[in-house]
């Protein structure tokens, strides 16, 4: 799947902790029905074989909606499952090594919290950056906060697109208005919702207004 920045408009990151009523597969399906544009599968506790099987199932589901699936951190799982890409943190496998192993069409996202980190990630071959936490996050309570000014500094320092992450909801996202982002990433505000599909619809409209993608 060829990457373009519009894929980042509403970026869903899975976390099974927030919903014990639906399977993760069903949660992602509801999110896709609501309009998410990219899904990141994040599993910190699963063994690699189980993680791979889950990734295979979700890749088929995401592709049914023409949405890419990226894997958090684990390149082995990403390659074994045929996922569209990977998102890596500051202390994970070097981006340039991933690029050498995967080729140009493989989507690589990277976390960046400073201008220097952003520029390094871009020079190594990242396709996009995840920057945050822009608000207090229930997913990562120790996450370093990023101001709107810092968010814009990072965005202006690189040519690749930026997705904002960290505690974003439909209510507080408006505070990011005017920032140079291509999308918003959500975890608990989506997968912790009583109605995932309708919540995704609202978040999608909010993200489109923020990024100027109303017609996407």
SESE-622305 format. One record per residue (C-alpha): residue in one letter; x, y, z. Coordinates in nm, 4 decimals, always signed. Example, Ala and Ser with C-alpha at 12.3 -4.5 7.8 and 13.67 -1.06 7.14 Angstrom:
<r><resn>A</resn><px>+1.2300</px><py>-0.4500</py><pz>+0.7800</pz></r>
<r><resn>S</resn><px>+1.3670</px><py>-0.1060</py><pz>+0.7140</pz></r>
END
This chain:
<r><resn>X</resn><px>+0.0000</px><py>+0.0000</py><pz>+0.0000</pz></r>
<r><resn>X</resn><px>+0.1553</px><py>+0.3298</py><pz>-0.1123</pz></r>
<r><resn>X</resn><px>+0.1825</px><py>+0.5759</py><pz>+0.1739</pz></r>
<r><resn>X</resn><px>+0.0318</px><py>+0.9222</py><pz>+0.1583</pz></r>
<r><resn>X</resn><px>-0.0235</px><py>+1.1733</py><pz>+0.4355</pz></r>
<r><resn>X</resn><px>-0.4050</px><py>+1.1509</py><pz>+0.4145</pz></r>
<r><resn>X</resn><px>-0.3731</px><py>+0.8043</py><pz>+0.5657</pz></r>
<r><resn>X</resn><px>-0.2818</px><py>+0.9760</py><pz>+0.8924</pz></r>
<r><resn>X</resn><px>-0.6036</px><py>+1.1779</py><pz>+0.9304</pz></r>
<r><resn>X</resn><px>-0.7517</px><py>+0.9519</py><pz>+1.2005</pz></r>
<r><resn>X</resn><px>-0.4853</px><py>+0.7187</py><pz>+1.3357</pz></r>
<r><resn>X</resn><px>-0.6177</px><py>+0.4442</py><pz>+1.5633</pz></r>
<r><resn>X</resn><px>-0.3817</px><py>+0.2693</py><pz>+1.8064</pz></r>
<r><resn>X</resn><px>-0.5165</px><py>-0.0492</py><pz>+1.9622</pz></r>
<r><resn>X</resn><px>-0.5227</px><py>-0.1157</py><pz>+2.3341</pz></r>
<r><resn>X</resn><px>-0.7368</px><py>-0.4032</py><pz>+2.4538</pz></r>
<r><resn>X</resn><px>-0.7406</px><py>-0.2727</py><pz>+2.8139</pz></r>
<r><resn>X</resn><px>-1.0187</px><py>-0.0250</py><pz>+2.7436</pz></r>
<r><resn>X</resn><px>-1.2907</px><py>-0.2638</py><pz>+2.6276</pz></r>
<r><resn>X</resn><px>-1.3718</px><py>-0.6058</py><pz>+2.7691</pz></r>
<r><resn>X</resn><px>-1.7077</px><py>-0.6380</py><pz>+2.5916</pz></r>
<r><resn>X</resn><px>-1.5793</px><py>-0.6745</py><pz>+2.2355</pz></r>
<r><resn>X</resn><px>-1.2923</px><py>-0.8733</py><pz>+2.0888</pz></r>
<r><resn>X</resn><px>-1.0047</px><py>-0.6635</py><pz>+1.9575</pz></r>
<r><resn>X</resn><px>-1.1005</px><py>-0.7688</py><pz>+1.6052</pz></r>
<r><resn>X</resn><px>-1.4530</px><py>-0.6385</py><pz>+1.6556</pz></r>
<r><resn>X</resn><px>-1.3240</px><py>-0.3160</py><pz>+1.8116</pz></r>
<r><resn>X</resn><px>-1.1059</px><py>-0.2495</py><pz>+1.5090</pz></r>
<r><resn>X</resn><px>-1.3908</px><py>-0.3373</py><pz>+1.2742</pz></r>
<r><resn>X</resn><px>-1.6171</px><py>-0.0822</py><pz>+1.4436</pz></r>
<r><resn>X</resn><px>-1.3398</px><py>+0.1781</py><pz>+1.4240</pz></r>
<r><resn>X</resn><px>-1.2960</px><py>+0.1099</py><pz>+1.0522</pz></r>
<r><resn>X</resn><px>-1.6687</px><py>+0.1436</py><pz>+0.9945</pz></r>
<r><resn>X</resn><px>-1.6460</px><py>+0.4830</py><pz>+1.1647</pz></r>
<r><resn>X</resn><px>-1.3750</px><py>+0.6039</py><pz>+0.9314</pz></r>
<r><resn>X</resn><px>-1.0284</px><py>+0.5525</py><pz>+1.0823</pz></r>
<r><resn>X</resn><px>-0.7646</px><py>+0.5901</py><pz>+0.8124</pz></r>
<r><resn>X</resn><px>-0.4778</px><py>+0.3862</py><pz>+0.9587</pz></r>
<r><resn>X</resn><px>-0.4518</px><py>+0.1257</py><pz>+1.2360</pz></r>
<r><resn>X</resn><px>-0.1517</px><py>+0.0559</py><pz>+1.4545</pz></r>
<r><resn>X</resn><px>-0.1565</px><py>-0.2816</py><pz>+1.6281</pz></r>
<r><resn>X</resn><px>+0.0162</px><py>-0.2459</py><pz>+1.9627</pz></r>
<r><resn>X</resn><px>+0.0660</px><py>-0.5592</py><pz>+2.1718</pz></r>
<r><resn>X</resn><px>+0.3206</px><py>-0.5548</py><pz>+2.4530</pz></r>
<r><resn>X</resn><px>+0.2189</px><py>-0.8790</py><pz>+2.6212</pz></r>
<r><resn>X</resn><px>+0.1551</px><py>-1.1311</py><pz>+2.3416</pz></r>
<r><resn>X</resn><px>+0.4115</px><py>-1.3869</py><pz>+2.2326</pz></r>
<r><resn>X</resn><px>+0.5359</px><py>-1.3441</py><pz>+1.8767</pz></r>
<r><resn>X</resn><px>+0.3351</px><py>-1.6274</py><pz>+1.7206</pz></r>
<r><resn>X</resn><px>+0.0075</px><py>-1.5064</py><pz>+1.8699</pz></r>
<r><resn>X</resn><px>+0.0934</px><py>-1.1485</py><pz>+1.7794</pz></r>
<r><resn>X</resn><px>+0.1608</px><py>-1.2563</py><pz>+1.4203</pz></r>
<r><resn>X</resn><px>-0.1691</px><py>-1.4428</py><pz>+1.3909</pz></r>
<r><resn>X</resn><px>-0.3563</px><py>-1.1428</py><pz>+1.5248</pz></r>
<r><resn>X</resn><px>-0.1737</px><py>-0.9173</py><pz>+1.2790</pz></r>
<r><resn>X</resn><px>-0.2670</px><py>-1.1450</py><pz>+0.9882</pz></r>
<r><resn>X</resn><px>-0.6347</px><py>-1.1281</py><pz>+1.0819</pz></r>
<r><resn>X</resn><px>-0.6334</px><py>-0.7510</py><pz>+1.1279</pz></r>
<r><resn>X</resn><px>-0.4393</px><py>-0.6918</py><pz>+0.8055</pz></r>
<r><resn>X</resn><px>-0.7129</px><py>-0.8727</py><pz>+0.6107</pz></r>
<r><resn>X</resn><px>-0.9773</px><py>-0.6678</py><pz>+0.7920</pz></r>
<r><resn>X</resn><px>-0.8014</px><py>-0.3347</py><pz>+0.7387</pz></r>
<r><resn>X</resn><px>-0.7389</px><py>-0.4044</py><pz>+0.3713</pz></r>
<r><resn>X</resn><px>-1.1098</px><py>-0.4722</py><pz>+0.3256</pz></r>
<r><resn>X</resn><px>-1.1535</px><py>-0.1034</py><pz>+0.4106</pz></r>
<r><resn>X</resn><px>-0.8461</px><py>+0.0010</py><pz>+0.2092</pz></r>
<r><resn>X</resn><px>-0.6729</px><py>+0.1059</py><pz>+0.5323</pz></r>
<r><resn>X</resn><px>-0.3082</px><py>+0.0249</py><pz>+0.6139</pz></r>
<r><resn>X</resn><px>-0.2050</px><py>-0.1748</py><pz>+0.9180</pz></r>
<r><resn>X</resn><px>+0.1210</px><py>-0.0905</py><pz>+1.0929</pz></r>
<r><resn>X</resn><px>+0.2772</px><py>-0.2853</py><pz>+1.3776</pz></r>
<r><resn>X</resn><px>+0.4140</px><py>-0.1256</py><pz>+1.6908</pz></r>
<r><resn>X</resn><px>+0.7860</px><py>-0.1930</py><pz>+1.7465</pz></r>
<r><resn>X</resn><px>+0.8079</px><py>-0.5540</py><pz>+1.6265</pz></r>
<r><resn>X</resn><px>+0.9633</px><py>-0.5837</py><pz>+1.2782</pz></r>
<r><resn>X</resn><px>+0.9545</px><py>-0.9636</py><pz>+1.2835</pz></r>
<r><resn>X</resn><px>+0.5778</px><py>-0.9626</py><pz>+1.3306</pz></r>
<r><resn>X</resn><px>+0.5364</px><py>-0.6910</py><pz>+1.0682</pz></r>
<r><resn>X</resn><px>+0.7299</px><py>-0.8931</py><pz>+0.8107</pz></r>
<r><resn>X</resn><px>+0.5774</px><py>-1.2294</py><pz>+0.8973</pz></r>
<r><resn>X</resn><px>+0.2240</px><py>-1.0932</py><pz>+0.8780</pz></r>
<r><resn>X</resn><px>+0.2781</px><py>-0.8857</py><pz>+0.5656</pz></r>
<r><resn>X</resn><px>+0.1675</px><py>-0.5710</py><pz>+0.7466</pz></r>
<r><resn>X</resn><px>+0.2005</px><py>-0.2423</py><pz>+0.5619</pz></r>
<r><resn>X</resn><px>+0.4495</px><py>-0.0921</py><pz>+0.8010</pz></r>
<r><resn>X</resn><px>+0.5850</px><py>-0.0367</py><pz>+1.1487</pz></r>
<r><resn>X</resn><px>+0.5971</px><py>+0.2384</py><pz>+1.4081</pz></r>
<r><resn>X</resn><px>+0.9090</px><py>+0.2562</py><pz>+1.6231</pz></r>
<r><resn>X</resn><px>+0.9943</px><py>+0.4462</py><pz>+1.9373</pz></r>
<r><resn>X</resn><px>+1.3077</px><py>+0.6334</py><pz>+2.0273</pz></r>
<r><resn>X</resn><px>+1.4829</px><py>+0.3263</py><pz>+2.1638</pz></r>
<r><resn>X</resn><px>+1.3716</px><py>+0.0678</py><pz>+1.9088</pz></r>
<r><resn>X</resn><px>+1.5442</px><py>-0.0661</py><pz>+1.5958</pz></r>
<r><resn>X</resn><px>+1.7167</px><py>+0.2092</py><pz>+1.3927</pz></r>
<r><resn>X</resn><px>+1.5014</px><py>+0.3409</py><pz>+1.1096</pz></r>
<r><resn>X</resn><px>+1.7730</px><py>+0.3151</py><pz>+0.8467</pz></r>
<r><resn>X</resn><px>+1.8212</px><py>-0.0532</py><pz>+0.9302</pz></r>
<r><resn>X</resn><px>+1.4456</px><py>-0.1136</py><pz>+0.8960</pz></r>
<r><resn>X</resn><px>+1.4447</px><py>+0.0670</py><pz>+0.5614</pz></r>
<r><resn>X</resn><px>+1.7333</px><py>-0.1466</py><pz>+0.4325</pz></r>
<r><resn>X</resn><px>+1.5475</px><py>-0.4627</py><pz>+0.5290</pz></r>
<r><resn>X</resn><px>+1.2058</px><py>-0.3654</py><pz>+0.3981</pz></r>
<r><resn>X</resn><px>+1.2348</px><py>-0.1424</py><pz>+0.0932</pz></r>
<r><resn>X</resn><px>+1.0763</px><py>+0.1832</py><pz>-0.0141</pz></r>
<r><resn>X</resn><px>+0.7093</px><py>+0.0798</py><pz>-0.0067</pz></r>
<r><resn>X</resn><px>+0.7137</px><py>-0.0259</py><pz>+0.3592</pz></r>
<r><resn>X</resn><px>+0.5615</px><py>+0.2437</py><pz>+0.5836</pz></r>
<r><resn>X</resn><px>+0.7872</px><py>+0.3537</py><pz>+0.8700</pz></r>
<r><resn>X</resn><px>+0.6605</px><py>+0.5815</py><pz>+1.1426</pz></r>
<r><resn>X</resn><px>+0.8759</px><py>+0.7110</py><pz>+1.4246</pz></r>
<r><resn>X</resn><px>+0.8271</px><py>+0.8858</py><pz>+1.7555</pz></r>
<r><resn>X</resn><px>+0.9894</px><py>+1.2274</py><pz>+1.7917</pz></r>
<r><resn>X</resn><px>+0.9823</px><py>+1.4697</py><pz>+2.0819</pz></r>
<r><resn>X</resn><px>+1.2448</px><py>+1.7202</py><pz>+1.9689</pz></r>
<r><resn>X</resn><px>+1.3511</px><py>+1.8902</py><pz>+1.6471</pz></r>
<r><resn>X</resn><px>+1.6755</px><py>+1.6934</py><pz>+1.6509</pz></r>
<r><resn>X</resn><px>+1.4951</px><py>+1.3596</py><pz>+1.6849</pz></r>
<r><resn>X</resn><px>+1.2541</px><py>+1.4564</py><pz>+1.4055</pz></r>
<r><resn>X</resn><px>+1.5319</px><py>+1.5531</py><pz>+1.1665</pz></r>
<r><resn>X</resn><px>+1.7273</px><py>+1.2379</py><pz>+1.2444</pz></r>
<r><resn>X</resn><px>+1.4226</px><py>+1.0174</py><pz>+1.1857</pz></r>
<r><resn>X</resn><px>+1.3557</px><py>+1.1883</py><pz>+0.8538</pz></r>
<r><resn>X</resn><px>+1.7169</px><py>+1.1534</py><pz>+0.7399</pz></r>
<r><resn>X</resn><px>+1.7082</px><py>+0.7820</py><pz>+0.8236</pz></r>
<r><resn>X</resn><px>+1.4018</px><py>+0.7234</py><pz>+0.6084</pz></r>
<r><resn>X</resn><px>+1.0896</px><py>+0.7667</py><pz>+0.8228</pz></r>
<r><resn>X</resn><px>+0.7660</px><py>+0.8353</py><pz>+0.6330</pz></r>
<r><resn>X</resn><px>+0.5897</px><py>+1.0159</py><pz>+0.9166</pz></r>
<r><resn>X</resn><px>+0.6367</px><py>+1.1198</py><pz>+1.2783</pz></r>
<r><resn>X</resn><px>+0.4218</px><py>+1.0709</py><pz>+1.5864</pz></r>
<r><resn>X</resn><px>+0.4650</px><py>+1.3679</py><pz>+1.8212</pz></r>
<r><resn>X</resn><px>+0.3296</px><py>+1.3937</py><pz>+2.1758</pz></r>
<r><resn>X</resn><px>+0.1961</px><py>+1.3738</py><pz>+2.4325</pz></r>
<r><resn>X</resn><px>+0.0030</px><py>+1.6855</py><pz>+2.3381</pz></r>
<r><resn>X</resn><px>-0.2387</px><py>+1.6338</py><pz>+2.6306</pz></r>
<r><resn>X</resn><px>-0.2186</px><py>+1.4254</py><pz>+2.9505</pz></r>
<r><resn>X</resn><px>-0.2426</px><py>+1.0614</py><pz>+2.8465</pz></r>
<r><resn>X</resn><px>-0.4071</px><py>+0.7757</py><pz>+3.0338</pz></r>
<r><resn>X</resn><px>-0.2227</px><py>+0.5287</py><pz>+2.8097</pz></r>
<r><resn>X</resn><px>+0.1268</px><py>+0.6555</py><pz>+2.8925</pz></r>
<r><resn>X</resn><px>+0.1075</px><py>+0.8399</py><pz>+3.2233</pz></r>
<r><resn>X</resn><px>+0.4824</px><py>+0.9155</py><pz>+3.2192</pz></r>
<r><resn>X</resn><px>+0.4790</px><py>+1.0628</py><pz>+2.8684</pz></r>
<r><resn>X</resn><px>+0.6612</px><py>+1.3925</py><pz>+2.8198</pz></r>
<r><resn>X</resn><px>+0.4181</px><py>+1.6742</py><pz>+2.7346</pz></r>
<r><resn>X</resn><px>+0.4637</px><py>+1.8569</py><pz>+2.4052</pz></r>
<r><resn>X</resn><px>+0.3304</px><py>+2.2117</py><pz>+2.3740</pz></r>
<r><resn>X</resn><px>+0.1529</px><py>+2.3334</py><pz>+2.0616</pz></r>
<r><resn>X</resn><px>+0.4524</px><py>+2.5589</py><pz>+1.9976</pz></r>
<r><resn>X</resn><px>+0.6937</px><py>+2.2629</py><pz>+2.0151</pz></r>
<r><resn>X</resn><px>+0.4614</px><py>+2.0613</py><pz>+1.7927</pz></r>
<r><resn>X</resn><px>+0.4828</px><py>+2.3330</py><pz>+1.5280</pz></r>
<r><resn>X</resn><px>+0.8604</px><py>+2.3671</py><pz>+1.5685</pz></r>
<r><resn>X</resn><px>+0.9009</px><py>+1.9979</py><pz>+1.5010</pz></r>
<r><resn>X</resn><px>+0.6626</px><py>+2.0084</py><pz>+1.2059</pz></r>
<r><resn>X</resn><px>+0.8388</px><py>+2.3059</py><pz>+1.0496</pz></r>
<r><resn>X</resn><px>+1.1781</px><py>+2.1359</py><pz>+1.0848</pz></r>
<r><resn>X</resn><px>+1.0931</px><py>+1.8431</py><pz>+0.8557</pz></r>
<r><resn>X</resn><px>+0.9148</px><py>+1.7776</py><pz>+0.5280</pz></r>
<r><resn>X</resn><px>+0.7459</px><py>+1.4508</py><pz>+0.6300</pz></r>
<r><resn>X</resn><px>+0.3972</px><py>+1.4632</py><pz>+0.7861</pz></r>
<r><resn>X</resn><px>+0.3260</px><py>+1.4802</py><pz>+1.1586</pz></r>
<r><resn>X</resn><px>+0.0529</px><py>+1.3097</py><pz>+1.3578</pz></r>
<r><resn>X</resn><px>-0.0271</px><py>+1.4420</py><pz>+1.7054</pz></r>
<r><resn>X</resn><px>-0.0732</px><py>+1.1885</py><pz>+1.9846</pz></r>
<r><resn>X</resn><px>-0.1469</px><py>+1.1797</py><pz>+2.3546</pz></r>
<r><resn>X</resn><px>-0.4767</px><py>+1.2220</py><pz>+2.5358</pz></r>
<r><resn>X</resn><px>-0.6599</px><py>+1.3505</py><pz>+2.2284</pz></r>
<r><resn>X</resn><px>-1.0406</px><py>+1.3542</py><pz>+2.2368</pz></r>
<r><resn>X</resn><px>-1.3069</px><py>+1.5110</py><pz>+2.0167</pz></r>
<r><resn>X</resn><px>-1.3479</px><py>+1.7798</py><pz>+2.2846</pz></r>
<r><resn>X</resn><px>-0.9858</px><py>+1.8878</py><pz>+2.3313</pz></r>
<r><resn>X</resn><px>-0.8623</px><py>+1.8349</py><pz>+1.9744</pz></r>
<r><resn>X</resn><px>-0.9837</px><py>+2.1836</py><pz>+1.8820</pz></r>
<r><resn>X</resn><px>-0.6952</px><py>+2.3197</py><pz>+2.0905</pz></r>
<r><resn>X</resn><px>-0.4649</px><py>+2.1893</py><pz>+1.8169</pz></r>
<r><resn>X</resn><px>-0.6312</px><py>+2.4140</py><pz>+1.5597</pz></r>
<r><resn>X</resn><px>-0.3717</px><py>+2.6006</py><pz>+1.3563</pz></r>
<r><resn>X</resn><px>-0.0987</px><py>+2.3462</py><pz>+1.4227</pz></r>
<r><resn>X</resn><px>+0.0850</px><py>+2.1894</py><pz>+1.1306</pz></r>
<r><resn>X</resn><px>-0.0389</px><py>+1.8328</py><pz>+1.1676</pz></r>
<r><resn>X</resn><px>-0.1652</px><py>+1.5794</py><pz>+0.9150</pz></r>
<r><resn>X</resn><px>-0.3708</px><py>+1.3824</py><pz>+1.1640</pz></r>
<r><resn>X</resn><px>-0.4539</px><py>+1.2858</py><pz>+1.5189</pz></r>
<r><resn>X</resn><px>-0.3760</px><py>+0.9542</py><pz>+1.6876</pz></r>
<r><resn>X</resn><px>-0.6247</px><py>+0.8181</py><pz>+1.9399</pz></r>
<r><resn>X</resn><px>-0.6297</px><py>+0.5287</py><pz>+2.1819</pz></r>
<r><resn>X</resn><px>-0.8578</px><py>+0.5470</py><pz>+2.4867</pz></r>
<r><resn>X</resn><px>-1.0950</px><py>+0.8108</py><pz>+2.3482</pz></r>
<r><resn>X</resn><px>-1.1797</px><py>+0.5665</py><pz>+2.0684</pz></r>
<r><resn>X</resn><px>-1.1407</px><py>+0.2159</py><pz>+2.2081</pz></r>
<r><resn>X</resn><px>-1.2724</px><py>+0.3138</py><pz>+2.5502</pz></r>
<r><resn>X</resn><px>-1.5929</px><py>+0.4549</py><pz>+2.4019</pz></r>
<r><resn>X</resn><px>-1.9295</px><py>+0.2847</py><pz>+2.4476</pz></r>
<r><resn>X</resn><px>-1.9967</px><py>+0.3197</py><pz>+2.0749</pz></r>
<r><resn>X</resn><px>-1.6672</px><py>+0.2915</py><pz>+1.8870</pz></r>
<r><resn>X</resn><px>-1.8112</px><py>+0.3447</py><pz>+1.5396</pz></r>
<r><resn>X</resn><px>-1.9989</px><py>+0.6667</py><pz>+1.6181</pz></r>
<r><resn>X</resn><px>-1.7046</px><py>+0.7972</py><pz>+1.8189</pz></r>
<r><resn>X</resn><px>-1.4757</px><py>+0.7333</py><pz>+1.5227</pz></r>
<r><resn>X</resn><px>-1.7172</px><py>+0.9246</py><pz>+1.2995</pz></r>
<r><resn>X</resn><px>-1.7015</px><py>+1.2280</py><pz>+1.5293</pz></r>
<r><resn>X</resn><px>-1.3231</px><py>+1.2065</py><pz>+1.5644</pz></r>
<r><resn>X</resn><px>-1.2870</px><py>+1.1747</py><pz>+1.1861</pz></r>
<r><resn>X</resn><px>-1.4856</px><py>+1.4936</py><pz>+1.1258</pz></r>
<r><resn>X</resn><px>-1.2804</px><py>+1.6712</py><pz>+1.3919</pz></r>
<r><resn>X</resn><px>-0.9538</px><py>+1.5509</py><pz>+1.2381</pz></r>
<r><resn>X</resn><px>-1.0645</px><py>+1.6556</py><pz>+0.8911</pz></r>
<r><resn>X</resn><px>-1.1397</px><py>+2.0072</py><pz>+1.0128</pz></r>
<r><resn>X</resn><px>-0.8009</px><py>+2.0303</py><pz>+1.1823</pz></r>
<r><resn>X</resn><px>-0.6084</px><py>+1.9094</py><pz>+0.8782</pz></r>
<r><resn>X</resn><px>-0.8153</px><py>+2.0661</py><pz>+0.6020</pz></r>
<r><resn>X</resn><px>-0.9127</px><py>+1.7244</py><pz>+0.4647</pz></r>
<r><resn>X</resn><px>-1.2883</px><py>+1.7759</py><pz>+0.4690</pz></r>
<r><resn>X</resn><px>-1.3191</px><py>+1.6235</py><pz>+0.1239</pz></r>
<r><resn>X</resn><px>-1.0945</px><py>+1.3237</py><pz>+0.1886</pz></r>
END
